[in-house]
Amino acid sequence: MSVKGMLGANARQFGMIFALIALIIFFQWQTGGLTLTPDNVINLFNGNSYILILAIGMVLVIIAGHIDLSVGSIAAAVGIVVAIAMRDWGLSWWMGVLLGLVLGAVIGAWQGFWVAYMGIPAFIVTLAGMLIFRGLNQTVGASNTVPVSRDFQYLGAGYLPEIGPDTGYNNLTVLLGLIAVAFVIYRTVASRRRNARLGAPQAPLPADLARTGLLAAALLYATWLFATGRPGTSFPIPGLILLAMVLLFGFLSSRTVVGRHVYAVGGNRHAAELSGVRSKRVNFLVMMNMSILAALAGMIFVGRATGSGPFDGVGWELDAIAAVFIGGAAVTGGVGTVTGAVIGGLVMAVLNNGLQLMGIGADLTQVIKGLVLLAAVAFDVFNKMQGRPSMIGLILKGLRGTPAEPEKKPDRESDLTTV
């Protein structure tokens, strides 16, 4: 069976995933096998989960046609306030988390008000927010680092506990991996049954079997990596939170009215309003949601770092935005997916991690990351100009097992609304 036949469409439908795999293989070779060690993979997820969570919120902001430059400063401001509140007021860890989420919602409502109801561009509002909340972080914390309790540290540096008999693996991690494999198989079977019932076109059975088998094998290998780390480690708690956010926002963006309204507003606000979409409410919600996720990301980072400091969150907004655009979102809005943003974030995470393992300096790393971002966006733009499906469009259609079709318009990809 040819590669094209196995994929059920054009081989480029897995372009971004192939790029991610190619990066992993390259760094595995260049680092003498250090990339795919259990400890490195666990650290990679631990060290990048908060950026991937930011990317999930940022993709919705960008789909709606906006940009948020304040997320790093919001994360830092929330982190320092929560750390001080727990230290000085004696709050428990869960009350600290609740306080942080409420603060994020309040900040998001503040910024959403100016964007949605006052009509000030989000770029300006969040640029002001970047300055305001960075200053708030340094003022409230007096430019000092404030430590947090061990219970709160579990949020950013904890692992699934050991339960059950001693099997040599972390049993909860193994169970999680088996559930993920079962879910992939279920989705494939359910998709084929639904397409057959509706008479919709679908990929050949061998193609679906090959794709499902490859994905299941990758999940089982990842499960083995997470379950065989050094004693006391397993699948990280930040990764578990990230997984929950991917499932939640993947569902909200593709299966709910609010999610479809976000795409509609980003694609054509005036047409969406004529169709009854309340664009102001949509813009308000995406800005508030972004700030809530920024608060969550900030608290996860504080837990991992064991304290909140004056330099937390610096540059986070750039990493999140880069992940979203590498993941296939359009600068003009209306296009993008949660899955694509996470894939883009993983590409950046593997790139960062691999370059560090190779001993590449931070200065050259920034150059390489910028070139990767430019190349990824240029590739998608070129495909759209040629009337071909974008890279991420092909990826997601291939994962759903449906044939990829050329885009009908160069500036819209409404078929990307399904994760």
N, C-alpha and C positions, 0 to 999 in steps of 0.2 A: 504494500500500500504506500502510495506517495505521501509526502508530508502534506501537500495540499489536500489530498483526499482524506487524510486522517483528521485534519482540522475542520473539514467540512466547508471550507471557504478559502479565501486567500490566506497564504501563510503569514502575511503581515498582520492578521487579526490578533495575533499574540505578540505584537511588536514590543510593547512596553514590558510585558512579562519576560519575553526573550531577552530584552536589554537588562532586566534585573538579574536574570539567571546568568547572562554573560558576564556581568560585573562580579557576581559571586564567584564564578569559575575563575575569572582572571585574578581576583585578589587571593583566592585559595591557592592558585599556582604561585603568585608573586610573593606570598607571605609564608610559603612552606607549609600550608595546611592550617594556619592559625585562624582563618576566617570562619570555618565551619566547625569549630570546637564548641562544645556545650557552653562553656563559660563565656566565650565571646558572643555567642548568639543571645544568651540571656542578658549580658551587659548591653548589647545593642538595643534590645527591646526596652530594657530599663532606662537607657539613656535617651531614647527618642520617642517614648510613648506620649510625652506631653506635647511634642511638636506635632505628632500625628493627630492628637485630639484637637489642637488648634487648626490643623488643616481641614478637619471635618467641619468645623464652624465656618472657616474661611471660604470653603467652596460654596456654601449656601449664600454667603455675602456676595461673592463674585458672580454667582449665577444670577442673583438679583440685580446685578449691574453696578455694584459698589466695590469699595476696597476699605479695609480696616487696618490702619497703621498703629493702633493703640494697644493691640493685644498683649505685647510684651510688657508694657508699662502697667496695664490693668492687672496682669498676673503678678507683677512685683508688688503693686500697691495692696492687693488683696492678701498676698502672702505675708507681708509685714504686719498688717492689721490683725490678721488671724493669729500670728505668732505672738504678738504683744497681748492680745486679748486672752489667749490661753495662759500666758505667763502671769499676767497681772490680775486677771479676773477669775482664774482657776477653772476655766471652761474645760470640759472633757473634749476628747478628740472629735467625737461626732458632732458636738455642739460647735466646735471650731469649723468643721466642714460645712455645717449648715449656715453658720455666719458668713463664711466665704462665698457660698452660692448666692445668698441673699444680697451681699454686697455686689457681686457680679451682676445680678439682675437689676439692681438699682442703677449701677453705672451704665448698663446697657439701655435701660429705659431713658436715662438722661441723654445719651448719645442718639438713641433712636428717635427721641422727640425732635431734636434739631434736624435730623436727616429727613424723617418722614413728614413731619407736620410744619416745619419751618422752611423746608426746601433747601437747606444748606448742603452742598455736596459732601458725601461721606468722607472723601479725601481730606477736606478741610476740618471737618468735625473731629475726625480721629487723629489728625495731625495735632490739633489742639489737645486732644485727650492724651496723646503720647507725652506731651510736655507736662500737662497737669498732673497726671498720675505718676509719672516718673519723679516729679518734684514732691508729690505726696509721699511716695515711698521713702525718699531720703529725709523728708521733714519729720514724718511720724517715727521713723526708725533712728533718727539722728545719725544717719549714715553708718550705723552699726549693724552687726549681725546678731539676730535674735534666735536662739535655739528653740527647738520644739521637742515635745515629749516623745518617748519611744513608741507610744501607741500611735501618735500622728505620723511618725516616720514609717510605720508599716504601710501607710497609704502610698508612699513612693518607693519603698525599698523592701516591701514584704514579698513573700512567696506563698504558694499554696502549701498548706501543712501536710505533714506525713500522717496518713491514717491507714488502718488495715494491716495486713501481714507484711512482713519484710520480703519484698520481691526483688530488691535491687534497683527498683525504679520508684519514682514518686507516683503513688497510685492515683491521686486526684488528677495529675497531669495526663497520665495514660487514659483515664476515663474521659477527660475533656477532649483528647485527641480522637478517641473512638467515636464520641458524639459528633465531632466535626466531620469525620469520614461518613458516618451514617447520614448526616444532613446533606452532604454533597450527593450521595447516592439517591437519597429521597428527592432532592431537587431535580435531578436528571430524569428520574422515572416520572415524577409528577409533570414535568415540562413536556415530555413526550406524550403522555396520556392526554394532557390538555390540548396540545396541538393536533393530536389525532381526532379528538372529539370535535374540535372546531374546524377541522379540515385545513389547518394552517400548514405552510411548508415547514419542514424541519430537516436537520442534518441527518445523513445516513446513520443507521444504528452503529456500524463499526466506528464512525467518527465520534459519536457520543461515548461509546465504551472506552475508546482510547483516551479521550479528554478526561473522563471521570477517573479512569485508572491512573493517569498521570497525576491528577490533582490529589487523589487519595494517597498515592505513594509519597507525594511531597508532604502532605499533612502527617503521615505516619513517621516520616524521617524527622520532621520538625518536632513531633511529639517525643521521639527518642532523644533528640538533642536536649530538649527542656527537661526531660525526666532523668537524665543521666549526668547532670552537672555536679559540681562539688557538693559535699554534704551540707545540708541546710538550704540548698537552692532548689528551685523547680520553676514552674511557669510563674512569672512575676505578677503581682497584684496590679501594677500599672497596665500590664498587657491585658489583664482580665477586664479592667475598666475600659481600655481601648476597644476590646472586642465587643463589649456591651454597647459602646457608643456607635460603632460601625453598624451593628445590627439595628439599633434604634433609629439612627438618622438615615440609614439606607432605606428602612421601611417608611419613615416619615416623608422622605424626599420623593419616593417613587410610588407609594401606595395610598397617599392621603391627599385630600383636597388642598390642604395648605401647601404641601410640597409641589403640587402641580401649579399652584398659583405663583410660587416663587419662580418657577421656570417661565411662566407666562409673563410676569412682570419684567423679568430680565430680557426676554426675547423681544417684546414690544409692549411697553407700558400702556400706550394709548389704546391699542387693540384689546389688551387685557381689561382695561377699565370699561370699555364699551361692552365687553362680555360679562360685566358684573363683578370683576375682581376688585377688591378694595386694596389698591396698591399701597396706600399709606400704612395700612395695618400690616401688610406683608413686609414692607421695609422696616417698620418698627420692630417686628418680631425677629427678623434675621439679625438686626443689630443687637438686640437684647440677648438673643441666643448666643451670639458670638462672645459677648462679654461673660456670660455664664460659663461657657466652655473655657474661656481664658482664665477665669477664676479657678476652675477645676484643674487646669493644666498648671497654674501657679502653685496650687497646694500640693500637687503630686511632686513637682520639682522641689519644693521646700522639704517635703518628707524625705526625698532621696538625698538632698543636701544636708539634712539634719538641722537646718536653720534658714531663716530668711535674711538676705543681705541687700545692700544698696545696688548691686550690679545684676541682680536677678532679672531675667527677661530681656536683656539687651540683644537685639537682633532677631528675636524670635519671630516677629512679624514677617521678616524677610524670608526666613526658612519656610514658614507656613504658606506664604504666597507663592514661593518657588515650587513647593510640593503640589499646589493646586494647578499651576500652569503646566508643569511637567506632566501632571495627570490628565491633561486634555481640556481644561476649562478654557473658555474664550474670554478675551479681554473685554469684549463688548457685552458680555452677559448672555444668559439664556442657555448656556452649554456647560456641562460638567456633571460629575457624579461623585458621590462619597467614595465609592470603590476606587475610582481613578485618582482621587486625591491621596488616598492611603497608599496606592501603588507608587505614585510620584514621591510621596514622603519616604517610602522604603528605599527607592532608588537613591535619594539624597542621603539617607541614613547609611546604607551600605557603602556609598561613595566616601562619605566622611570617615567611616570606620576603617575601610580598606586603606585609605591614604594614611591614616594615623598608624596603622600596623606596618605600613611600608616606610614610616619615618619621614613622610612628606610634611613640610612645614605648613603652618596655618596660612601663611601668605599665599603660597602656591595652591593650597587647597581652595581658597576663595576664587582664584582665577579659574580653576578647573570646574568648580560648581557653577560659576557664571557661564562658562562655555557650554556646559551640559544643558542649563536652562535655555539658553539661546537656541541651541541645536534642536531641542525637543519642541519648542514652540514653532520654530521655523519649519520643521518637518510637517507639523499639523497644518500650518498655514499654506505650505506648498501643496499639500494634498487637497485642501479645500479649493484652492485656486484652479487645480486641475479637475475639479468635479468628482474627486474620489473620496471615499469615506476617510475620516480622520483615523489616526492610529488607535485612539481610545475607543472610537465608535466600533472599529473592527474587533478590538479585544472583547468588548462587552457583548457584542452580537455573537461572537464565537463562544463565549462562556455560556450564553443562553441557549446555544445550539440552534440558532436561526441563521439563515444565509444573510450575509452582509450585502446591502444594496447601496448604490451610489447616492450621495446626498442630493436632494432635490434643489436645495438652495445653498450657496456658499457661506451664508451667514447664520444658518440655523441648523441645529441637530436635535430636533425635538425627540428623536428616537432614543436619546441618551437618558431620558427621564426614568428609565427602568434600570435598577441596579441588578 
